[in-house]
Amino acid sequence: MQTLPHVSSCLESTVVGSSTISVFITNLGKYNEGELVGEWLTLPTTSEHVTQRLERIGIDGIQYEEFFLTDYESSVSGISDYISEYSNLNELNYLASRLEELSSNDIEIYEAVIDIGGHVQSVADLINLVDNLDCFQCLWNVSDEYDLGFYWIEESGCYNLKDLGNLANYFDYEKYGRDIALEQGGTFCSSGYVYHTGESFTENYDGECVPEEYCVL
């Protein structure tokens, strides 16, 4: 069974754009019969809201018992790449709730870490990332390799430019910044430069037991 390729384009205008995560829940039985019956669900939400949505798309527990996700999107860049048609709705609700705790600056760092790669492989990792943003440093207003090189040479305090004398005039800030970015595996975002400080991650969520207060099914 495959998801419908046209769902996103034909229903895009109905999605609430300001939500953290939106999923289109679809009646699996109706889908197998050739009919697309579903509704958008904005996360985080409540179990009562989910129950109402399921009833409206015909999930009655008798003739139609199962649903799946035929479309999904998020206002946070990179998250949709880790959602699938059979993602756990409780887990997605947990993620959406945790994301609501983040400030706009935190969200920028969060998106940059996803872009860096290597730290996220699943929705569980996305949840744990919320608790590990202090493992990353953002150099605000450092927008390119030149700025990065200038920061480390002129502003970081790593070098005593007085001791270098006239040699300081020969620094290639852009080249040095490029080397720093490659060494740190960092990335530039709209507000600055983000890199991993080397601190170890903690995993508070095991990927199995969603805390009860976030469960909607």
Backbone as CSV, one residue per row, in Angstrom:
resi,resn,N_x,N_y,N_z,CA_x,CA_y,CA_z,C_x,C_y,C_z
1,MET,0.831,-1.185,0.000,0.000,0.000,0.000,0.866,1.236,0.000
2,GLN,0.505,2.240,-0.773,1.267,3.468,-0.859,0.382,4.655,-0.489
3,THR,1.001,5.713,0.034,0.249,6.915,0.339,-0.121,7.624,-0.953
4,LEU,-1.174,8.444,-0.902,-1.622,9.147,-2.093,-0.677,10.291,-2.405
5,PRO,-0.096,10.341,-3.601,0.880,11.367,-3.924,0.285,12.758,-4.054
6,HIS,-1.038,12.849,-4.229,-1.631,14.155,-4.491,-2.256,14.778,-3.259
7,VAL,-2.192,14.112,-2.126,-2.886,14.608,-0.945,-2.385,15.979,-0.538
8,SER,-1.060,16.171,-0.503,-0.493,17.433,-0.034,-0.948,18.614,-0.881
9,SER,-0.908,18.451,-2.208,-1.232,19.572,-3.083,-2.705,19.936,-3.030
10,CYS,-3.579,18.951,-2.913,-4.999,19.259,-2.980,-5.551,19.723,-1.641
11,LEU,-4.843,19.463,-0.530,-5.351,19.816,0.784,-4.519,20.865,1.482
12,GLU,-3.482,21.347,0.832,-2.529,22.241,1.477,-3.207,23.475,2.065
13,SER,-4.193,24.012,1.395,-4.811,25.256,1.835,-5.592,25.097,3.128
14,THR,-5.887,23.842,3.545,-6.672,23.631,4.752,-5.804,23.461,5.988
15,VAL,-4.484,23.394,5.820,-3.599,23.172,6.952,-3.453,24.458,7.756
16,VAL,-3.480,24.338,9.074,-3.239,25.478,9.933,-1.739,25.735,9.973
17,GLY,-1.280,26.769,9.277,0.146,26.993,9.071,0.922,27.307,10.323
18,SER,0.248,27.850,11.377,0.965,28.268,12.570,1.221,27.113,13.536
19,SER,0.669,25.941,13.279,0.838,24.820,14.195,2.242,24.255,14.107
20,THR,2.693,23.659,15.210,4.011,23.050,15.243,4.062,21.843,14.318
21,ILE,3.070,20.950,14.452,2.980,19.762,13.604,1.525,19.571,13.189
22,SER,1.284,19.270,11.926,-0.053,18.942,11.437,0.017,17.610,10.705
23,VAL,-0.950,16.741,10.968,-1.008,15.440,10.297,-2.401,15.242,9.718
24,PHE,-2.468,14.588,8.569,-3.754,14.280,7.951,-4.076,12.828,8.264
25,ILE,-5.008,12.617,9.219,-5.366,11.259,9.623,-6.427,10.730,8.665
26,THR,-6.205,9.511,8.181,-7.027,8.933,7.113,-7.581,7.575,7.528
27,ASN,-8.842,7.357,7.233,-9.509,6.087,7.496,-8.893,5.015,6.591
28,LEU,-8.179,4.048,7.194,-7.464,3.034,6.422,-8.415,2.143,5.625
29,GLY,-9.519,1.734,6.248,-10.472,0.871,5.552,-11.080,1.551,4.337
30,LYS,-11.475,2.802,4.505,-12.028,3.567,3.382,-10.978,3.748,2.287
31,TYR,-9.743,3.972,2.701,-8.665,4.147,1.726,-8.492,2.879,0.892
32,ASN,-8.532,1.718,1.538,-8.404,0.439,0.828,-9.586,0.188,-0.099
33,GLU,-10.702,0.835,0.181,-11.878,0.727,-0.683,-11.852,1.761,-1.812
34,GLY,-10.787,2.578,-1.835,-10.621,3.549,-2.911,-11.136,4.932,-2.605
35,GLU,-11.430,5.194,-1.317,-11.985,6.496,-0.943,-11.080,7.169,0.087
36,LEU,-10.751,8.435,-0.133,-9.923,9.189,0.807,-10.829,9.930,1.785
37,VAL,-10.873,9.435,3.016,-11.681,10.064,4.063,-10.751,10.388,5.224
38,GLY,-10.562,11.669,5.487,-9.664,12.049,6.566,-9.786,13.516,6.908
39,GLU,-9.041,13.938,7.933,-9.043,15.330,8.360,-7.668,15.703,8.900
40,TRP,-7.348,17.006,8.811,-6.115,17.495,9.415,-6.274,17.558,10.919
41,LEU,-5.216,17.206,11.606,-5.188,17.264,13.070,-3.967,18.078,13.484
42,THR,-4.194,19.117,14.276,-3.124,19.977,14.743,-2.593,19.466,16.080
43,LEU,-1.258,19.329,16.167,-0.619,18.875,17.399,0.195,20.012,18.013
44,PRO,0.258,20.092,19.361,-0.304,19.145,20.328,-1.820,19.297,20.450
45,THR,-2.440,18.209,20.914,-3.888,18.183,21.046,-4.272,17.353,22.261
46,THR,-5.555,17.061,22.392,-6.059,16.281,23.528,-6.690,14.987,23.028
47,SER,-6.861,14.044,23.940,-7.476,12.766,23.568,-8.922,12.972,23.127
48,GLU,-9.610,13.939,23.741,-11.000,14.219,23.366,-11.071,14.715,21.922
49,HIS,-10.146,15.579,21.559,-10.117,16.117,20.202,-9.828,15.013,19.185
50,VAL,-8.893,14.118,19.522,-8.562,13.014,18.626,-9.768,12.099,18.445
51,THR,-10.457,11.792,19.536,-11.647,10.940,19.473,-12.697,11.543,18.547
52,GLN,-12.917,12.843,18.667,-13.879,13.517,17.798,-13.479,13.419,16.334
53,ARG,-12.179,13.626,16.056,-11.687,13.546,14.678,-11.896,12.136,14.118
54,LEU,-11.558,11.124,14.904,-11.685,9.742,14.438,-13.144,9.397,14.156
55,GLU,-14.037,9.865,14.994,-15.463,9.606,14.764,-15.924,10.282,13.474
56,ARG,-15.413,11.480,13.217,-15.831,12.220,12.029,-15.330,11.581,10.742
57,ILE,-14.221,10.834,10.804,-13.737,10.183,9.582,-14.195,8.724,9.515
58,GLY,-15.070,8.346,10.436,-15.707,7.032,10.339,-15.013,5.900,11.064
59,ILE,-14.043,6.186,11.921,-13.414,5.131,12.724,-14.360,4.795,13.867
60,ASP,-15.068,3.662,13.739,-16.097,3.303,14.716,-15.715,2.117,15.586
61,GLY,-14.538,1.517,15.336,-14.108,0.366,16.130,-14.786,-0.930,15.743
62,ILE,-15.642,-0.872,14.742,-16.368,-2.082,14.303,-16.060,-2.352,12.837
63,GLN,-16.638,-1.542,11.968,-16.381,-1.720,10.538,-15.041,-1.102,10.136
64,TYR,-14.735,0.035,10.744,-13.466,0.718,10.456,-12.721,0.972,11.767
65,GLU,-11.571,0.337,11.897,-10.847,0.392,13.166,-9.512,1.118,13.086
66,GLU,-8.914,1.214,11.907,-7.555,1.742,11.821,-7.479,3.007,10.987
67,PHE,-6.466,3.815,11.296,-6.180,5.019,10.513,-4.677,5.090,10.269
68,PHE,-4.282,5.905,9.304,-2.863,6.167,9.088,-2.715,7.598,8.602
69,LEU,-1.502,8.048,8.419,-1.236,9.447,8.073,-0.879,9.555,6.598
70,THR,-1.717,10.258,5.828,-1.424,10.398,4.408,-0.675,11.686,4.091
71,ASP,-0.552,12.560,5.063,0.250,13.763,4.861,0.638,14.317,6.224
72,TYR,1.691,15.098,6.253,2.178,15.659,7.519,3.141,16.785,7.197
73,GLU,3.123,17.808,8.036,4.051,18.904,7.860,4.243,19.618,9.189
74,SER,5.276,20.445,9.238,5.612,21.131,10.475,6.151,22.519,10.169
75,SER,5.901,23.439,11.084,6.465,24.780,10.961,7.935,24.796,11.337
76,VAL,8.420,23.712,11.936,9.835,23.593,12.305,10.551,22.806,11.213
77,SER,11.494,23.427,10.558,12.179,22.831,9.411,12.883,21.532,9.774
78,GLY,12.702,20.506,8.933,13.403,19.240,9.091,12.626,18.166,9.802
79,ILE,11.598,18.523,10.553,10.861,17.540,11.347,10.075,16.567,10.470
80,SER,9.468,17.075,9.407,8.629,16.221,8.554,9.403,15.048,7.956
81,ASP,10.721,15.189,7.834,11.541,14.113,7.265,11.531,12.869,8.141
82,TYR,11.141,12.999,9.400,11.190,11.872,10.331,9.796,11.353,10.689
83,ILE,8.776,11.868,10.006,7.414,11.389,10.202,7.052,10.481,9.036
84,SER,6.347,9.398,9.327,5.920,8.473,8.280,4.424,8.212,8.414
85,GLU,3.880,7.453,7.482,2.437,7.202,7.478,1.960,6.458,8.723
86,TYR,2.853,5.685,9.364,2.452,4.947,10.561,3.168,5.429,11.815
87,SER,3.561,6.696,11.832,4.172,7.263,13.035,3.195,7.190,14.201
88,ASN,3.742,7.041,15.397,2.947,6.937,16.615,2.376,8.305,16.970
89,LEU,1.052,8.413,17.015,0.413,9.699,17.266,0.721,10.225,18.669
90,ASN,0.804,9.327,19.644,1.174,9.740,21.003,2.572,10.362,21.015
91,GLU,3.489,9.742,20.294,4.861,10.224,20.240,4.936,11.580,19.539
92,LEU,4.182,11.739,18.456,4.157,13.018,17.749,3.562,14.116,18.627
93,ASN,2.551,13.764,19.405,1.954,14.735,20.313,2.942,15.143,21.402
94,TYR,3.723,14.186,21.859,4.782,14.439,22.839,5.807,15.412,22.257
95,LEU,6.227,15.150,21.031,7.194,16.019,20.368,6.637,17.430,20.208
96,ALA,5.409,17.551,19.716,4.809,18.868,19.499,4.690,19.643,20.811
97,SER,4.358,18.949,21.883,4.244,19.596,23.191,5.594,20.103,23.673
98,ARG,6.637,19.314,23.492,7.973,19.720,23.916,8.472,20.909,23.082
99,LEU,8.155,20.919,21.793,8.596,22.017,20.934,7.959,23.342,21.344
100,GLU,6.748,23.270,21.894,6.075,24.487,22.335,6.803,25.152,23.498
101,GLU,7.680,24.409,24.182,8.418,24.950,25.317,9.603,25.804,24.873
102,LEU,9.977,25.701,23.589,11.181,26.366,23.104,10.908,27.799,22.677
103,SER,11.887,28.667,22.914,11.806,30.050,22.445,12.133,30.091,20.953
104,SER,11.939,31.234,20.331,12.250,31.363,18.903,13.742,31.157,18.653
105,ASN,14.590,31.634,19.562,16.030,31.405,19.420,16.368,29.924,19.540
106,ASP,15.708,29.249,20.484,15.923,27.808,20.650,15.519,27.049,19.392
107,ILE,14.415,27.464,18.783,13.939,26.807,17.567,14.971,26.957,16.455
108,GLU,15.590,28.124,16.347,16.620,28.318,15.313,17.784,27.366,15.524
109,ILE,18.219,27.215,16.772,19.305,26.282,17.076,18.848,24.856,16.791
110,TYR,17.629,24.530,17.190,17.057,23.193,16.981,17.066,22.835,15.496
111,GLU,16.596,23.752,14.656,16.567,23.504,13.210,17.981,23.352,12.656
112,ALA,18.905,24.149,13.164,20.289,24.070,12.695,20.910,22.724,13.043
113,VAL,20.610,22.204,14.238,21.155,20.904,14.652,20.627,19.799,13.746
114,ILE,19.344,19.860,13.398,18.786,18.880,12.462,19.515,18.964,11.129
115,ASP,19.788,20.194,10.682,20.476,20.412,9.413,21.909,19.887,9.452
116,ILE,22.571,20.018,10.599,23.941,19.520,10.738,23.993,18.017,10.470
117,GLY,22.988,17.289,10.958,22.927,15.840,10.756,23.778,15.097,11.763
118,GLY,23.506,13.801,11.906,24.295,12.969,12.798,23.751,12.873,14.204
119,HIS,22.834,13.775,14.574,22.304,13.774,15.934,20.854,13.292,15.990
120,VAL,20.195,13.214,14.842,18.781,12.844,14.786,18.565,11.749,13.758
121,GLN,17.940,10.665,14.204,17.602,9.569,13.300,16.129,9.175,13.400
122,SER,15.404,9.729,14.361,14.031,9.292,14.606,13.263,10.377,15.350
123,VAL,11.957,10.170,15.502,11.134,11.090,16.282,11.604,11.094,17.734
124,ALA,12.010,9.945,18.251,12.532,9.874,19.624,13.753,10.777,19.782
125,ASP,14.616,10.791,18.794,15.793,11.667,18.832,15.380,13.139,18.805
126,LEU,14.343,13.453,18.031,13.849,14.828,17.988,13.350,15.268,19.358
127,ILE,12.708,14.361,20.085,12.220,14.667,21.429,13.395,14.879,22.373
128,ASN,14.360,13.987,22.329,15.522,14.111,23.209,16.367,15.339,22.893
129,LEU,16.344,15.774,21.638,17.119,16.948,21.254,16.671,18.194,22.018
130,VAL,15.380,18.265,22.342,14.863,19.405,23.095,15.631,19.570,24.413
131,ASP,15.996,18.457,25.037,16.700,18.496,26.319,18.207,18.627,26.172
132,ASN,18.696,18.678,24.944,20.145,18.690,24.731,20.643,19.884,23.935
133,LEU,19.833,20.920,23.846,20.250,22.097,23.083,21.438,22.807,23.734
134,ASP,21.645,22.573,25.039,22.800,23.194,25.685,24.117,22.542,25.266
135,CYS,24.035,21.464,24.476,25.241,20.840,23.921,25.705,21.564,22.661
136,PHE,24.967,22.602,22.280,25.294,23.340,21.064,25.455,24.822,21.381
137,GLN,26.367,25.446,20.669,26.641,26.860,20.841,26.230,27.604,19.575
138,CYS,25.574,28.742,19.756,25.237,29.592,18.613,26.010,30.899,18.727
139,LEU,26.763,31.232,17.701,27.440,32.526,17.611,26.520,33.441,16.814
140,TRP,25.749,34.252,17.514,24.740,35.083,16.879,25.392,36.126,15.974
141,ASN,24.755,36.402,14.862,25.193,37.401,13.876,26.481,37.015,13.145
142,VAL,26.924,35.776,13.298,28.038,35.263,12.486,27.394,34.592,11.275
143,SER,27.375,35.283,10.143,26.541,34.856,9.018,27.269,34.104,7.916
144,ASP,28.619,34.143,7.914,29.353,33.447,6.854,30.749,33.082,7.348
145,GLU,31.527,32.451,6.469,32.850,31.973,6.862,33.799,33.111,7.233
146,TYR,33.671,34.252,6.580,34.498,35.412,6.925,34.200,35.851,8.362
147,ASP,32.909,35.995,8.689,32.523,36.391,10.043,33.033,35.396,11.080
148,LEU,32.965,34.100,10.718,33.401,33.061,11.649,34.899,33.165,11.909
149,GLY,35.662,33.337,10.832,37.100,33.490,11.001,37.441,34.734,11.799
150,PHE,36.748,35.835,11.522,36.981,37.087,12.236,36.690,36.915,13.726
151,TYR,35.591,36.201,14.028,35.224,35.992,15.438,36.329,35.255,16.185
152,TRP,36.782,34.118,15.625,37.774,33.314,16.343,39.122,34.009,16.447
153,ILE,39.462,34.818,15.479,40.766,35.487,15.498,40.727,36.779,16.316
154,GLU,39.679,37.583,16.103,39.642,38.915,16.686,38.879,39.009,18.005
155,GLU,37.848,38.162,18.192,36.936,38.369,19.313,36.920,37.259,20.353
156,SER,37.339,36.069,19.998,37.199,34.930,20.909,38.192,34.938,22.062
157,GLY,39.296,35.645,21.906,40.326,35.641,22.939,41.297,34.489,22.820
158,CYS,41.168,33.703,21.741,42.073,32.564,21.529,43.475,33.009,21.117
159,TYR,43.578,34.194,20.541,44.863,34.665,20.035,45.223,36.014,20.664
160,ASN,46.497,36.191,20.945,46.997,37.475,21.410,47.579,38.212,20.210
161,LEU,46.754,39.050,19.593,47.153,39.700,18.350,48.313,40.669,18.550
162,LYS,48.448,41.183,19.746,49.581,42.093,20.007,50.909,41.374,19.843
163,ASP,50.956,40.111,20.268,52.196,39.338,20.145,52.526,39.044,18.686
164,LEU,51.498,38.983,17.847,51.729,38.672,16.433,52.207,39.884,15.642
165,GLY,51.971,41.063,16.174,52.426,42.270,15.488,51.813,42.403,14.103
166,ASN,52.640,42.766,13.114,52.152,42.983,11.748,51.657,41.712,11.074
167,LEU,52.036,40.539,11.604,51.572,39.275,11.013,50.056,39.152,11.072
168,ALA,49.452,39.834,12.040,47.995,39.773,12.171,47.295,40.328,10.932
169,ASN,47.973,41.178,10.190,47.365,41.774,8.998,47.225,40.783,7.849
170,TYR,47.876,39.631,7.964,47.892,38.661,6.875,46.910,37.510,7.080
171,PHE,46.109,37.599,8.118,45.119,36.551,8.345,44.094,36.551,7.222
172,ASP,43.766,35.354,6.718,42.687,35.175,5.745,41.466,34.700,6.535
173,TYR,40.617,35.639,6.949,39.498,35.309,7.823,38.562,34.276,7.194
174,GLU,38.275,34.448,5.910,37.332,33.546,5.246,37.872,32.117,5.203
175,LYS,39.119,31.955,4.823,39.717,30.618,4.755,39.786,29.977,6.128
176,TYR,40.169,30.780,7.125,40.252,30.230,8.477,38.856,29.830,8.973
177,GLY,37.848,30.670,8.672,36.478,30.352,9.060,35.977,29.088,8.398
178,ARG,36.374,28.883,7.130,35.978,27.664,6.423,36.576,26.429,7.099
179,ASP,37.830,26.529,7.500,38.483,25.409,8.191,37.820,25.124,9.534
180,ILE,37.467,26.190,10.255,36.806,26.026,11.548,35.460,25.319,11.378
181,ALA,34.681,25.749,10.386,33.363,25.155,10.151,33.483,23.679,9.794
182,LEU,34.484,23.332,8.995,34.697,21.931,8.621,35.115,21.115,9.830
183,GLU,35.990,21.669,10.654,36.478,20.951,11.830,35.366,20.734,12.859
184,GLN,34.535,21.743,13.045,33.476,21.654,14.045,32.220,20.976,13.517
185,GLY,32.099,20.883,12.202,30.874,20.329,11.624,29.678,21.220,11.872
186,GLY,29.918,22.545,11.945,28.842,23.476,12.227,28.075,23.887,10.986
187,THR,27.050,24.708,11.201,26.237,25.179,10.085,25.778,26.607,10.342
188,PHE,25.525,27.361,9.278,25.020,28.721,9.396,23.491,28.706,9.293
189,CYS,22.855,29.443,10.178,21.403,29.598,10.111,21.107,31.080,9.917
190,SER,19.843,31.454,9.940,19.482,32.832,9.633,20.011,33.834,10.654
191,SER,20.283,33.367,11.873,20.712,34.290,12.928,22.158,34.122,13.351
192,GLY,22.842,33.100,12.854,24.215,32.903,13.289,24.805,31.582,12.860
193,TYR,25.765,31.126,13.631,26.502,29.891,13.341,26.346,28.951,14.530
194,VAL,25.968,27.695,14.267,25.694,26.723,15.323,26.649,25.544,15.197
195,TYR,27.211,25.120,16.336,28.103,23.962,16.324,27.980,23.190,17.632
196,HIS,28.358,21.913,17.587,28.305,21.038,18.755,29.528,21.292,19.625
197,THR,29.292,21.515,20.919,30.397,21.828,21.825,31.203,20.597,22.219
198,GLY,30.681,19.410,21.916,31.372,18.176,22.291,30.776,17.512,23.514
199,GLU,29.827,18.175,24.181,29.180,17.585,25.349,28.317,16.395,24.941
200,SER,28.221,15.428,25.839,27.451,14.206,25.565,25.954,14.445,25.738
201,PHE,25.176,13.749,24.919,23.724,13.820,25.004,23.202,13.000,26.182
202,THR,22.067,13.423,26.732,21.323,12.613,27.685,20.018,12.187,27.022
203,GLU,19.589,10.951,27.256,18.362,10.442,26.646,17.325,10.208,27.737
204,ASN,16.448,11.182,27.910,15.391,11.068,28.914,14.207,10.260,28.406
205,TYR,14.070,10.173,27.095,12.973,9.407,26.496,13.561,8.201,25.783
206,ASP,13.037,7.015,26.112,13.602,5.772,25.585,13.028,5.362,24.236
207,GLY,12.111,6.143,23.695,11.525,5.807,22.405,10.387,4.819,22.498
208,GLU,9.985,4.458,23.708,8.915,3.473,23.871,7.784,3.968,24.768
209,CYS,8.132,4.461,25.938,7.117,4.832,26.927,6.846,6.337,26.896
210,VAL,5.824,6.737,26.140,5.431,8.142,26.092,4.769,8.497,27.419
211,PRO,5.193,9.568,28.085,4.563,9.968,29.338,3.056,10.102,29.173
212,GLU,2.318,9.667,30.184,0.869,9.570,30.083,0.197,10.897,29.747
213,GLU,0.756,12.008,30.243,0.099,13.307,30.017,0.119,13.729,28.559
214,TYR,0.947,13.066,27.736,1.023,13.414,26.321,0.265,12.415,25.431
215,CYS,-0.254,11.337,26.019,-0.931,10.305,25.228,-2.338,10.745,24.856
216,VAL,-2.687,10.563,23.603,-4.009,10.955,23.104,-4.785,9.764,22.566
217,LEU,-4.188,8.583,22.578,-4.853,7.363,22.128,-4.797,6.317,23.237
